């Protein structure tokens, strides 16, 4: 076949250990070597793939890039012999994409991919983007203001976070860090998942990401107030309930005794009951079974906020739970949905 009939271009891919789709075209003469690069982890700002040729190729000659799951892209010319593909539909974090990267092409006016190599890449989880989406949908006690107004709220943008509730105590606000995973993000994700019928894992899996981006784009926000519970183990032991960031209710409580203490720290409520039979083991090895315990919100393993009848309140008496009078527990319970943060202070 004459040299001028077709130009065959071979791409050398920088990643290794990947399965090659065989079958180089029978018309593979001459062969021109080029390089192709796909990063093992991508961010929204990065190109999907870059190709470098040792002959001039125009993006108008190239067929569409095939990616699974489907992701729309377009070619960009970055030099006479260099092109890159960028995403024109939204990337989904925590999804593994398989990219059909050409290793051999045949070209006349248009090019055809004659052999392909399957490359895989992930979109990196970006905590700052997570925080932006959760703030935009009112699941965090902060607001997000983008640097440029009128942008798509579902796309990660530079901007600033501002506390929405100045009366929330420093015991909570000190745990917030932009771009760093923290318990406020976990609680907010759990609240979002609960509101959208998803498993309340507090982890931004692909389904959660899709729903969170859609909520931000559609302006679907949490209409519930941002609530918080603070418990102090200093005598007299007390609980303070913050509703919409404002301290609205105080009550005496009982936390765990020395051999079964209530662990200090901040935890999200993960399970709730209006009433339950609570069972367990006493420090002496005997077992207890207490029926009809009301207004229960579990926040750390078997530790829960709940009502319990005692002669008095305000000092350590429980086996790890935060006990309070029935009336107090009934007041607190409606304001502690899944994801509500509970801080136990020493």
Phi, psi and omega per residue, in radians:
X1 nan 2.399 -3.138
X2 -1.073 2.617 3.129
X3 -1.027 -0.563 -3.051
X4 -1.379 -0.146 -3.047
X5 -1.157 -0.754 3.126
X6 -2.640 2.607 3.029
X7 -1.860 2.127 3.135
X8 -1.814 2.281 -3.049
X9 -2.106 2.196 -3.128
X10 -1.868 2.300 -3.118
X11 -1.799 2.239 3.026
X12 -1.634 2.116 -3.049
X13 -1.668 2.343 -3.030
X14 -1.268 -0.401 -3.124
X15 -1.486 2.625 -3.082
X16 -2.093 2.959 3.073
X17 1.309 0.397 -3.078
X18 -2.021 2.582 -3.067
X19 -1.275 2.271 3.102
X20 -1.585 2.286 3.008
X21 -1.376 2.039 -2.989
X22 -1.269 -3.015 3.026
X23 1.498 1.279 2.954
X24 -1.246 2.434 -3.082
X25 -0.990 2.546 3.102
X26 -1.127 -0.334 -3.131
X27 -1.637 0.571 -2.997
X28 -1.419 0.912 3.020
X29 -2.457 2.319 -0.160
X30 -1.371 2.893 3.122
X31 -1.858 2.223 3.114
X32 -2.027 2.162 -3.057
X33 -1.550 2.401 3.067
X34 -2.407 3.059 3.118
X35 -2.077 2.636 -3.134
X36 -2.330 2.424 -3.067
X37 -2.281 2.254 2.979
X38 -2.287 2.183 3.107
X39 -1.293 2.492 3.132
X40 -1.125 -0.418 3.067
X41 -2.363 2.270 -3.097
X42 -1.950 2.763 2.919
X43 -2.032 2.952 -3.080
X44 -1.076 -0.428 -3.075
X45 -1.540 -0.109 -3.039
X46 -1.635 2.633 3.000
X47 -1.195 2.693 -3.138
X48 -1.282 -0.780 3.139
X49 -2.645 2.622 3.033
X50 -2.165 2.418 3.087
X51 -2.115 2.381 3.057
X52 -2.135 2.173 -3.130
X53 -1.867 2.770 3.015
X54 -1.784 0.366 2.971
X55 -2.547 2.790 -3.069
X56 -1.246 2.254 3.077
X57 -2.338 2.377 3.107
X58 -1.803 2.502 -3.115
X59 -1.018 -0.483 -3.137
X60 -1.157 -0.292 3.126
X61 -1.471 -0.282 -2.935
X62 -1.559 2.446 3.005
X63 -1.293 2.971 3.141
X64 -1.180 2.586 3.065
X65 -1.409 2.350 3.134
X66 -1.731 2.173 -3.129
X67 -2.304 2.422 3.095
X68 -2.195 2.318 -0.162
X69 -1.030 2.791 -2.973
X70 -0.957 2.311 3.096
X71 -2.516 2.070 -3.127
X72 -1.294 2.344 3.126
X73 -2.369 2.923 2.971
X74 -2.430 2.642 3.119
X75 -1.454 2.505 3.026
X76 -2.171 2.398 3.066
X77 -1.465 2.126 3.113
X78 -2.023 0.052 3.086
X79 3.075 2.904 -3.134
X80 -0.992 -0.546 -3.099
X81 -2.057 0.261 -3.068
X82 -2.311 2.359 3.056
X83 -2.381 2.791 3.020
X84 -2.470 2.668 3.067
X85 -1.829 2.278 3.074
X86 -2.063 2.661 -3.130
X87 -1.330 2.372 3.018
X88 -2.006 0.013 2.914
X89 -2.089 2.893 -2.980
X90 -1.259 2.329 3.033
X91 -1.298 2.582 -3.132
X92 -1.957 1.891 3.098
X93 -1.001 2.610 3.120
X94 1.157 0.318 2.998
X95 -1.894 2.341 3.084
X96 -1.570 2.097 3.133
X97 -1.725 2.440 3.030
X98 -1.898 2.152 -3.056
X99 -1.925 2.170 3.108
X100 -1.456 1.590 -3.051
X101 -1.575 2.278 -3.117
X102 -1.220 2.423 2.986
X103 -1.936 -0.411 3.092
X104 -2.454 2.310 3.074
X105 -2.237 2.639 2.969
X106 -2.091 2.339 -2.997
X107 -2.322 2.387 2.814
X108 -2.103 -1.922 2.993
X109 -1.235 -0.721 3.075
X110 -1.983 2.739 3.110
X111 -1.781 2.699 3.074
X112 -2.291 2.370 3.072
X113 -1.388 2.048 -3.116
X114 -1.700 -0.406 3.082
X115 -2.572 2.536 -3.023
X116 -2.271 2.665 2.996
X117 -2.172 2.286 -3.113
X118 -1.495 2.064 3.088
X119 -1.969 2.535 3.124
X120 -2.050 2.585 3.113
X121 -2.667 2.712 3.066
X122 -1.941 2.769 2.926
X123 -1.686 2.138 -3.055
X124 -1.141 2.470 3.039
X125 -1.236 2.248 -3.069
X126 -2.047 1.884 -3.064
X127 -1.113 -0.626 3.137
X128 -1.097 -0.696 3.092
X129 -1.136 -0.753 3.061
X130 -0.941 -0.863 -3.109
X131 -1.103 -0.705 3.106
X132 -1.026 -0.843 -3.103
X133 -1.132 -0.717 -3.121
X134 -1.218 -0.579 3.072
X135 -1.235 -0.727 -3.139
X136 -1.112 -0.488 -3.114
X137 -1.754 0.185 3.025
X138 1.217 0.443 3.085
X139 -1.645 -0.200 3.045
X140 -1.891 2.705 3.105
X141 -1.425 0.577 -3.137
X142 -2.363 2.729 2.996
X143 -1.887 2.653 3.107
X144 -2.039 2.237 3.106
X145 -2.040 1.956 -3.133
X146 -1.189 2.643 -3.140
X147 -1.156 -0.537 3.119
X148 -2.054 2.175 -3.114
X149 -1.341 2.670 3.064
X150 1.453 0.182 3.140
X151 -1.447 2.879 3.106
X152 -1.165 2.081 -3.105
X153 -1.171 -0.266 3.121
X154 -1.500 -0.087 -3.134
X155 -1.801 2.441 3.126
X156 -1.127 2.277 -3.115
X157 -2.372 2.625 2.993
X158 -1.175 2.597 -3.135
X159 3.101 -2.954 -3.087
X160 -2.212 2.585 3.066
X161 -1.839 2.414 3.138
X162 -2.311 2.392 3.118
X163 -1.155 2.286 -3.125
X164 -1.501 -0.387 -3.017
X165 -2.260 1.603 -3.072
X166 -1.151 -0.276 -3.126
X167 -1.487 -0.119 3.048
X168 -1.133 2.428 -3.034
X169 -1.279 2.804 3.131
X170 -1.121 -0.388 3.089
X171 -1.040 -0.468 3.074
X172 -1.642 -0.914 -3.034
X173 -1.094 -0.474 -3.140
X174 -1.206 -0.264 -3.134
X175 -1.550 -0.064 -3.124
X176 -1.520 2.310 3.020
X177 -2.448 2.207 3.089
X178 -1.136 2.246 3.089
X179 1.410 0.042 -3.140
X180 -2.107 2.238 3.127
X181 -1.059 2.350 -3.109
X182 -2.648 3.010 -3.020
X183 -1.158 -0.458 3.079
X184 -1.130 -0.689 3.104
X185 -1.171 -0.754 3.127
X186 -1.036 -0.845 3.133
X187 -1.082 -0.721 -3.141
X188 -1.139 -0.713 3.097
X189 -1.109 -0.720 3.115
X190 -1.093 -0.719 3.114
X191 -1.120 -0.737 3.108
X192 -1.107 -0.811 -3.137
X193 -1.072 -0.723 3.127
X194 -1.100 -0.718 -3.127
X195 -1.208 -0.374 -3.072
X196 -1.949 0.283 3.052
X197 1.202 0.488 3.134
X198 -1.834 2.737 3.040
X199 -0.988 2.289 -3.025
X200 -1.520 1.210 -3.101
X201 -1.512 -0.378 -3.023
X202 1.294 0.227 3.123
X203 -2.032 2.344 -3.091
X204 -1.458 1.385 3.065
X205 -1.299 3.019 -3.078
X206 -0.971 -0.697 -3.139
X207 -1.139 -0.741 3.101
X208 -1.074 -0.755 3.117
X209 -1.029 -0.834 -3.123
X210 -1.027 -0.809 -3.104
X211 -1.196 -0.618 -3.132
X212 -1.201 -0.759 3.096
X213 -1.093 -0.760 3.133
X214 -1.084 -0.717 3.135
X215 -1.089 -0.743 3.130
X216 -1.135 -0.753 -3.131
X217 -1.136 -0.645 -3.078
X218 -1.548 -0.053 -3.119
X219 1.226 0.475 3.119
X220 -1.510 1.929 -3.034
X221 -2.042 2.783 3.072
X222 -1.234 2.162 -3.140
X223 -1.611 -0.072 3.096
X224 -1.377 2.775 3.091
X225 -1.341 2.747 3.048
X226 -1.549 2.019 -3.060
X227 -1.987 2.783 -3.076
X228 -2.729 2.538 3.134
X229 -2.153 2.278 3.079
X230 -2.124 2.252 -3.131
X231 -2.139 2.311 3.081
X232 -1.931 2.375 3.115
X233 -1.619 0.080 3.035
X234 -1.381 2.267 -3.129
X235 -1.158 2.361 -0.071
X236 -1.330 2.322 -3.111
X237 -1.178 2.316 -3.077
X238 -2.378 2.787 3.019
X239 -2.123 2.367 3.033
X240 -2.098 2.223 3.099
X241 -1.794 2.192 3.048
X242 -1.795 2.179 3.077
X243 -2.050 2.197 -3.028
X244 0.965 0.627 3.087
X245 1.363 0.107 -3.082
X246 -2.041 2.304 3.090
X247 -1.155 2.048 -3.032
X248 -2.078 -0.262 -3.060
X249 -2.642 2.411 3.096
X250 -2.269 2.530 3.070
X251 -2.688 2.650 2.980
X252 -1.272 2.533 -3.135
X253 -2.430 2.976 3.027
X254 -2.139 2.250 3.051
X255 -1.874 -2.958 -2.980
X256 -1.301 2.564 3.064
X257 -1.273 2.985 -2.996
X258 -1.055 -0.576 -3.117
X259 -1.518 -0.127 3.075
X260 -2.538 1.125 -2.993
X261 -1.280 2.781 2.968
X262 -1.517 2.076 -3.064
X263 -1.141 2.360 3.075
X264 -1.335 2.764 -3.117
X265 2.290 -3.056 3.137
X266 -2.081 2.285 -3.033
X267 -2.414 2.570 3.067
X268 -1.537 2.465 3.010
X269 -1.091 2.271 -3.078
X270 -2.150 -0.192 -3.103
X271 -2.731 2.464 -3.056
X272 -2.460 2.577 3.036
X273 -2.465 2.544 2.974
X274 -1.337 -0.471 3.103
X275 -2.800 2.573 -3.099
X276 -2.810 2.631 2.925
X277 -1.483 2.045 -3.111
X278 -1.711 2.239 -3.109
X279 -2.174 2.750 3.116
X280 3.074 -2.899 -3.095
X281 -2.064 2.286 3.077
X282 -1.325 2.809 3.123
X283 -0.985 -0.479 -3.138
X284 -1.486 0.063 3.116
X285 1.662 -0.215 3.084
X286 -1.311 2.895 -3.076
X287 -1.959 2.627 3.084
X288 -2.170 2.697 3.071
X289 -2.553 1.845 -3.069
X290 -1.919 1.844 -3.129
X291 -1.375 2.756 2.991
X292 1.219 0.460 3.085
X293 -1.273 2.174 -3.001
X294 -1.733 2.756 2.930
X295 0.963 1.134 -3.011
X296 -1.788 2.278 3.015
X297 -2.274 1.840 3.119
X298 -1.347 2.366 -3.111
X299 -2.264 -0.343 -3.121
X300 -2.676 1.718 -3.087
X301 1.015 -2.144 3.122
X302 -1.552 0.018 3.123
X303 -1.406 2.349 -3.072
X304 -2.561 2.721 2.879
X305 -1.449 2.310 3.091
X306 -2.904 2.922 3.055
X307 -1.440 2.561 3.087
X308 -2.804 2.373 -3.103
X309 -1.447 2.104 3.054
X310 -2.312 2.808 3.079
X311 -1.184 -0.590 -3.125
X312 -2.625 2.897 -3.124
X313 -2.379 2.747 3.072
X314 2.115 0.055 3.108
X315 -2.626 2.932 -3.030
X316 -1.107 2.120 3.101
X317 -2.511 -0.291 -2.993
X318 -1.560 -3.106 3.059
X319 -1.827 0.547 3.076
X320 2.182 -0.411 3.134
X321 -1.379 2.924 3.038
X322 -1.803 1.763 -3.097
X323 -1.572 2.589 3.082
X324 -2.642 2.871 3.092
X325 -1.001 2.650 -3.113
X326 -0.915 -0.796 -3.088
X327 -1.108 -0.686 3.120
X328 -1.159 -0.763 3.136
X329 -1.077 -0.657 3.118
X330 -1.147 -0.596 3.103
X331 -1.246 -0.694 -3.059
X332 -1.314 -0.688 -2.944
X333 -0.958 -0.810 -3.113
X334 -1.078 -0.326 -3.098
X335 -1.754 0.238 3.133
X336 -2.178 1.034 3.077
X337 -1.174 2.997 3.124
X338 -0.925 2.329 3.137
X339 1.690 -0.242 3.105
X340 -1.085 2.335 -3.103
X341 -1.526 2.405 3.105
X342 -2.133 2.134 3.090
X343 -1.863 2.247 3.031
X344 -1.835 2.025 -3.116
X345 -1.763 2.487 3.138
X346 -1.220 nan nan
